[in-house]
Amino acid sequence: MTIAPRTFRQLIDEVLEYQFAPGKYEALTKTWLNDAQRIMARQCEIRTSQASASYSTESGVSELELPDDFARLIDFHGTEGLLSPVSLQELDTFESTSGSPSAYAVSGNDLVLYPAPDATYSLSLRYWRLPEDLVEDSDTPEVPVLYHALLPAYALYKAYARENDKAERDYWKGEWEAGLLKMRGEVQSDVFDGPSQVAGSWGDLHGSR
């Protein structure tokens, strides 16, 4: 059985059908669905979400800005091979020098190179990117279709938390966390495009309670 992708409108309606007033909750639901997508991208290695960025260094400039859609780093190549990741604390202990960068640290939205470039060097970054936000009713999530049903679970968890309904909040939080854990294990084994359905009550929200 092939699972059809859910549209943004369908996902919103799945949440609102749990007796949440559209006037109060539709805008919030849209935000929560997009938040869920971004969390999935940050925590799960979805192979279709790999991206790359190229840099040319400037002499004396050791900071490079990360891409706007950056989620997590895969690897960073310099002219002499892979650059080594270090912490900012380690970087602070290094002797001040310049040359071809061989190491880097992540600082906020920047990559800090070591040593500081003394010339123009070509660098290549591979990373997991964030998905495009769902905006139009016809938009579909960028996460694998097997996990579209997990997005409303996160929105329901947030909605019931807002309503101070502890029992429902805890239920949907559990569904979200269990589904995310399952997704993380499956996509990192690169099997998300194999099976046709996913076990777990979050796979079909309607009638699951």
BALOBA-1460 file (C-alpha; in Angstrom, 3 decimals):
// residues 209
<rec num="1" residu="m" x="0.000" y="0.000" z="0.000"/>
<rec num="2" residu="t" x="1.337" y="3.372" z="-1.024"/>
<rec num="3" residu="i" x="0.873" y="6.204" z="1.463"/>
<rec num="4" residu="a" x="-0.284" y="9.479" z="-0.089"/>
<rec num="5" residu="p" x="1.488" y="12.649" z="1.037"/>
<rec num="6" residu="r" x="-0.487" y="14.940" z="3.307"/>
<rec num="7" residu="t" x="-1.000" y="18.543" z="2.285"/>
<rec num="8" residu="f" x="-0.573" y="21.416" z="4.706"/>
<rec num="9" residu="r" x="-4.348" y="21.876" z="4.741"/>
<rec num="10" residu="q" x="-4.930" y="18.223" z="5.594"/>
<rec num="11" residu="l" x="-2.424" y="18.372" z="8.432"/>
<rec num="12" residu="i" x="-4.015" y="21.504" z="9.865"/>
<rec num="13" residu="d" x="-7.482" y="19.965" z="9.675"/>
<rec num="14" residu="e" x="-6.296" y="16.785" z="11.400"/>
<rec num="15" residu="v" x="-5.334" y="18.878" z="14.410"/>
<rec num="16" residu="l" x="-8.396" y="21.133" z="14.416"/>
<rec num="17" residu="e" x="-10.701" y="18.108" z="14.245"/>
<rec num="18" residu="y" x="-9.804" y="17.445" z="17.872"/>
<rec num="19" residu="q" x="-12.247" y="20.238" z="18.757"/>
<rec num="20" residu="f" x="-9.756" y="23.104" z="18.585"/>
<rec num="21" residu="a" x="-11.401" y="26.343" z="17.412"/>
<rec num="22" residu="p" x="-9.886" y="27.497" z="14.086"/>
<rec num="23" residu="g" x="-10.054" y="31.164" z="15.099"/>
<rec num="24" residu="k" x="-7.864" y="30.483" z="18.107"/>
<rec num="25" residu="y" x="-5.744" y="27.586" z="16.935"/>
<rec num="26" residu="e" x="-5.266" y="27.592" z="13.152"/>
<rec num="27" residu="a" x="-2.342" y="30.049" z="13.116"/>
<rec num="28" residu="l" x="-0.740" y="28.281" z="16.081"/>
<rec num="29" residu="t" x="-1.183" y="24.904" z="14.396"/>
<rec num="30" residu="k" x="0.600" y="26.168" z="11.277"/>
<rec num="31" residu="t" x="3.526" y="27.296" z="13.428"/>
<rec num="32" residu="w" x="3.677" y="24.011" z="15.340"/>
<rec num="33" residu="l" x="3.603" y="21.909" z="12.153"/>
<rec num="34" residu="n" x="6.546" y="23.854" z="10.767"/>
<rec num="35" residu="d" x="8.341" y="23.601" z="14.106"/>
<rec num="36" residu="a" x="7.892" y="19.828" z="13.975"/>
<rec num="37" residu="q" x="9.398" y="19.679" z="10.477"/>
<rec num="38" residu="r" x="12.449" y="21.621" z="11.621"/>
<rec num="39" residu="i" x="12.929" y="19.396" z="14.680"/>
<rec num="40" residu="m" x="12.786" y="16.321" z="12.440"/>
<rec num="41" residu="a" x="15.413" y="17.829" z="10.136"/>
<rec num="42" residu="r" x="17.730" y="18.645" z="13.035"/>
<rec num="43" residu="q" x="17.453" y="15.259" z="14.707"/>
<rec num="44" residu="c" x="17.115" y="12.845" z="11.765"/>
<rec num="45" residu="e" x="19.552" y="12.275" z="8.922"/>
<rec num="46" residu="i" x="17.153" y="12.477" z="5.963"/>
<rec num="47" residu="r" x="19.238" y="11.837" z="2.866"/>
<rec num="48" residu="t" x="17.115" y="14.079" z="0.652"/>
<rec num="49" residu="s" x="17.954" y="16.950" z="3.018"/>
<rec num="50" residu="q" x="21.683" y="16.962" z="2.324"/>
<rec num="51" residu="a" x="23.037" y="20.222" z="0.939"/>
<rec num="52" residu="s" x="26.394" y="21.864" z="0.290"/>
<rec num="53" residu="a" x="27.939" y="25.312" z="0.326"/>
<rec num="54" residu="s" x="31.211" y="26.603" z="-1.122"/>
<rec num="55" residu="y" x="33.420" y="29.298" z="0.377"/>
<rec num="56" residu="s" x="36.444" y="31.300" z="-0.704"/>
<rec num="57" residu="t" x="38.380" y="32.654" z="2.237"/>
<rec num="58" residu="e" x="39.827" y="36.120" z="2.601"/>
<rec num="59" residu="s" x="43.235" y="36.708" z="4.103"/>
<rec num="60" residu="g" x="42.914" y="37.543" z="7.797"/>
<rec num="61" residu="v" x="39.176" y="36.740" z="7.975"/>
<rec num="62" residu="s" x="38.597" y="33.638" z="10.121"/>
<rec num="63" residu="e" x="34.773" y="33.632" z="10.360"/>
<rec num="64" residu="l" x="32.379" y="32.308" z="7.722"/>
<rec num="65" residu="e" x="28.592" y="32.569" z="7.918"/>
<rec num="66" residu="l" x="26.599" y="29.356" z="7.942"/>
<rec num="67" residu="p" x="23.847" y="28.932" z="5.297"/>
<rec num="68" residu="d" x="20.404" y="30.227" z="6.280"/>
<rec num="69" residu="d" x="18.930" y="26.724" z="6.038"/>
<rec num="70" residu="f" x="21.700" y="25.063" z="8.076"/>
<rec num="71" residu="a" x="20.513" y="22.376" z="10.508"/>
<rec num="72" residu="r" x="23.516" y="20.174" z="11.291"/>
<rec num="73" residu="l" x="27.004" y="19.768" z="9.882"/>
<rec num="74" residu="i" x="28.107" y="16.653" z="7.990"/>
<rec num="75" residu="d" x="31.689" y="17.529" z="7.063"/>
<rec num="76" residu="f" x="33.898" y="20.447" z="6.040"/>
<rec num="77" residu="h" x="36.601" y="20.101" z="3.386"/>
<rec num="78" residu="g" x="39.605" y="22.343" z="2.813"/>
<rec num="79" residu="t" x="42.360" y="22.368" z="0.222"/>
<rec num="80" residu="e" x="44.287" y="19.702" z="2.148"/>
<rec num="81" residu="g" x="41.381" y="17.450" z="3.091"/>
<rec num="82" residu="l" x="38.876" y="17.352" z="5.936"/>
<rec num="83" residu="l" x="39.004" y="20.126" z="8.518"/>
<rec num="84" residu="s" x="38.916" y="18.882" z="12.108"/>
<rec num="85" residu="p" x="36.019" y="20.002" z="14.342"/>
<rec num="86" residu="v" x="37.068" y="21.526" z="17.675"/>
<rec num="87" residu="s" x="35.231" y="23.317" z="20.449"/>
<rec num="88" residu="l" x="35.458" y="27.057" z="20.950"/>
<rec num="89" residu="q" x="37.161" y="26.332" z="24.266"/>
<rec num="90" residu="e" x="39.858" y="24.321" z="22.476"/>
<rec num="91" residu="l" x="40.222" y="27.020" z="19.855"/>
<rec num="92" residu="d" x="40.926" y="29.584" z="22.566"/>
<rec num="93" residu="t" x="43.950" y="27.562" z="23.693"/>
<rec num="94" residu="f" x="45.546" y="27.422" z="20.227"/>
<rec num="95" residu="e" x="48.508" y="29.599" z="19.367"/>
<rec num="96" residu="s" x="47.555" y="32.547" z="17.163"/>
<rec num="97" residu="t" x="48.812" y="31.879" z="13.654"/>
<rec num="98" residu="s" x="47.791" y="32.020" z="10.003"/>
<rec num="99" residu="g" x="47.891" y="29.617" z="7.078"/>
<rec num="100" residu="s" x="45.697" y="27.094" z="5.331"/>
<rec num="101" residu="p" x="42.733" y="26.304" z="7.640"/>
<rec num="102" residu="s" x="42.897" y="22.821" z="9.137"/>
<rec num="103" residu="a" x="40.297" y="23.066" z="11.919"/>
<rec num="104" residu="y" x="37.051" y="24.858" z="12.683"/>
<rec num="105" residu="a" x="34.607" y="25.560" z="15.481"/>
<rec num="106" residu="v" x="30.925" y="26.454" z="15.280"/>
<rec num="107" residu="s" x="30.044" y="29.721" z="17.029"/>
<rec num="108" residu="g" x="26.393" y="30.702" z="16.761"/>
<rec num="109" residu="n" x="25.716" y="31.185" z="13.042"/>
<rec num="110" residu="d" x="29.406" y="31.226" z="12.105"/>
<rec num="111" residu="l" x="32.227" y="28.830" z="11.375"/>
<rec num="112" residu="v" x="35.504" y="29.945" z="12.952"/>
<rec num="113" residu="l" x="38.587" y="28.787" z="11.047"/>
<rec num="114" residu="y" x="41.978" y="27.842" z="12.449"/>
<rec num="115" residu="p" x="44.507" y="28.937" z="11.559"/>
<rec num="116" residu="a" x="43.237" y="32.228" z="10.202"/>
<rec num="117" residu="p" x="43.530" y="32.164" z="6.393"/>
<rec num="118" residu="d" x="46.593" y="33.911" z="4.981"/>
<rec num="119" residu="a" x="45.336" y="33.733" z="1.396"/>
<rec num="120" residu="t" x="42.341" y="32.657" z="-0.676"/>
<rec num="121" residu="y" x="41.396" y="29.023" z="-0.039"/>
<rec num="122" residu="s" x="38.442" y="27.054" z="-1.408"/>
<rec num="123" residu="l" x="36.355" y="25.310" z="1.250"/>
<rec num="124" residu="s" x="33.320" y="23.061" z="0.877"/>
<rec num="125" residu="l" x="30.683" y="22.449" z="3.550"/>
<rec num="126" residu="r" x="28.228" y="19.546" z="3.536"/>
<rec num="127" residu="y" x="25.293" y="19.784" z="5.904"/>
<rec num="128" residu="w" x="21.761" y="18.707" z="6.725"/>
<rec num="129" residu="r" x="19.438" y="21.537" z="5.743"/>
<rec num="130" residu="l" x="16.194" y="22.766" z="7.249"/>
<rec num="131" residu="p" x="13.024" y="22.211" z="5.190"/>
<rec num="132" residu="e" x="11.137" y="24.999" z="3.491"/>
<rec num="133" residu="d" x="8.233" y="26.214" z="5.632"/>
<rec num="134" residu="l" x="4.769" y="24.995" z="4.729"/>
<rec num="135" residu="v" x="2.796" y="28.049" z="3.629"/>
<rec num="136" residu="e" x="0.149" y="27.269" z="1.026"/>
<rec num="137" residu="d" x="-2.687" y="24.805" z="1.656"/>
<rec num="138" residu="s" x="-1.361" y="22.594" z="-1.160"/>
<rec num="139" residu="d" x="2.221" y="22.466" z="0.179"/>
<rec num="140" residu="t" x="3.473" y="19.059" z="1.325"/>
<rec num="141" residu="p" x="6.141" y="18.408" z="3.978"/>
<rec num="142" residu="e" x="9.707" y="17.714" z="2.898"/>
<rec num="143" residu="v" x="10.100" y="14.929" z="5.460"/>
<rec num="144" residu="p" x="9.524" y="11.407" z="4.079"/>
<rec num="145" residu="v" x="5.854" y="10.680" z="3.482"/>
<rec num="146" residu="l" x="5.934" y="7.811" z="5.988"/>
<rec num="147" residu="y" x="6.299" y="10.389" z="8.755"/>
<rec num="148" residu="h" x="3.766" y="13.023" z="7.659"/>
<rec num="149" residu="a" x="1.333" y="11.625" z="10.238"/>
<rec num="150" residu="l" x="3.811" y="12.407" z="12.984"/>
<rec num="151" residu="l" x="3.583" y="16.164" z="12.414"/>
<rec num="152" residu="p" x="0.056" y="16.560" z="13.887"/>
<rec num="153" residu="a" x="1.149" y="14.610" z="16.971"/>
<rec num="154" residu="y" x="3.579" y="17.409" z="17.815"/>
<rec num="155" residu="a" x="0.923" y="20.070" z="17.157"/>
<rec num="156" residu="l" x="-1.580" y="18.232" z="19.370"/>
<rec num="157" residu="y" x="1.000" y="17.952" z="22.137"/>
<rec num="158" residu="k" x="1.542" y="21.736" z="21.993"/>
<rec num="159" residu="a" x="-2.186" y="22.485" z="21.718"/>
<rec num="160" residu="y" x="-3.136" y="20.403" z="24.754"/>
<rec num="161" residu="a" x="-0.248" y="21.908" z="26.702"/>
<rec num="162" residu="r" x="-1.707" y="25.328" z="25.910"/>
<rec num="163" residu="e" x="-5.093" y="24.112" z="27.167"/>
<rec num="164" residu="n" x="-3.482" y="22.818" z="30.387"/>
<rec num="165" residu="d" x="-4.848" y="19.349" z="29.659"/>
<rec num="166" residu="k" x="-2.076" y="17.294" z="31.248"/>
<rec num="167" residu="a" x="-3.396" y="13.858" z="30.324"/>
<rec num="168" residu="e" x="-3.778" y="14.628" z="26.610"/>
<rec num="169" residu="r" x="-0.576" y="16.676" z="26.576"/>
<rec num="170" residu="d" x="1.402" y="13.759" z="27.993"/>
<rec num="171" residu="y" x="-0.233" y="11.295" z="25.605"/>
<rec num="172" residu="w" x="0.615" y="13.280" z="22.495"/>
<rec num="173" residu="k" x="4.059" y="14.183" z="23.783"/>
<rec num="174" residu="g" x="4.698" y="10.456" z="24.154"/>
<rec num="175" residu="e" x="3.405" y="9.770" z="20.640"/>
<rec num="176" residu="w" x="5.623" y="12.507" z="19.209"/>
<rec num="177" residu="e" x="8.755" y="11.412" z="21.052"/>
<rec num="178" residu="a" x="8.261" y="7.713" z="20.266"/>
<rec num="179" residu="g" x="7.590" y="8.479" z="16.609"/>
<rec num="180" residu="l" x="10.615" y="10.763" z="16.366"/>
<rec num="181" residu="l" x="12.837" y="8.091" z="17.913"/>
<rec num="182" residu="k" x="11.514" y="5.508" z="15.458"/>
<rec num="183" residu="m" x="12.038" y="7.881" z="12.548"/>
<rec num="184" residu="r" x="15.592" y="8.667" z="13.645"/>
<rec num="185" residu="g" x="16.513" y="4.997" z="13.700"/>
<rec num="186" residu="e" x="14.860" y="4.192" z="10.385"/>
<rec num="187" residu="v" x="16.077" y="7.091" z="8.256"/>
<rec num="188" residu="q" x="19.635" y="6.763" z="9.579"/>
<rec num="189" residu="s" x="19.502" y="3.181" z="8.305"/>
<rec num="190" residu="d" x="18.213" y="4.665" z="5.047"/>
<rec num="191" residu="v" x="15.130" y="2.452" z="4.970"/>
<rec num="192" residu="f" x="12.448" y="5.124" z="4.924"/>
<rec num="193" residu="d" x="11.743" y="4.612" z="1.218"/>
<rec num="194" residu="g" x="11.318" y="0.851" z="1.591"/>
<rec num="195" residu="p" x="8.382" y="-0.111" z="3.812"/>
<rec num="196" residu="s" x="4.906" y="1.037" z="2.883"/>
<rec num="197" residu="q" x="3.609" y="1.753" z="6.354"/>
<rec num="198" residu="v" x="4.822" y="2.531" z="9.837"/>
<rec num="199" residu="a" x="3.582" y="0.855" z="12.988"/>
<rec num="200" residu="g" x="2.429" y="2.972" z="15.898"/>
<rec num="201" residu="s" x="-0.757" y="4.801" z="16.742"/>
<rec num="202" residu="w" x="0.596" y="8.092" z="15.402"/>
<rec num="203" residu="g" x="0.451" y="6.515" z="11.920"/>
<rec num="204" residu="d" x="-3.290" y="7.164" z="11.896"/>
<rec num="205" residu="l" x="-4.433" y="9.916" z="14.218"/>
<rec num="206" residu="h" x="-8.127" y="9.451" z="13.583"/>
<rec num="207" residu="g" x="-9.670" y="6.859" z="15.835"/>
<rec num="208" residu="s" x="-6.409" y="6.248" z="17.662"/>
<rec num="209" residu="r" x="-7.822" y="7.116" z="21.060"/>
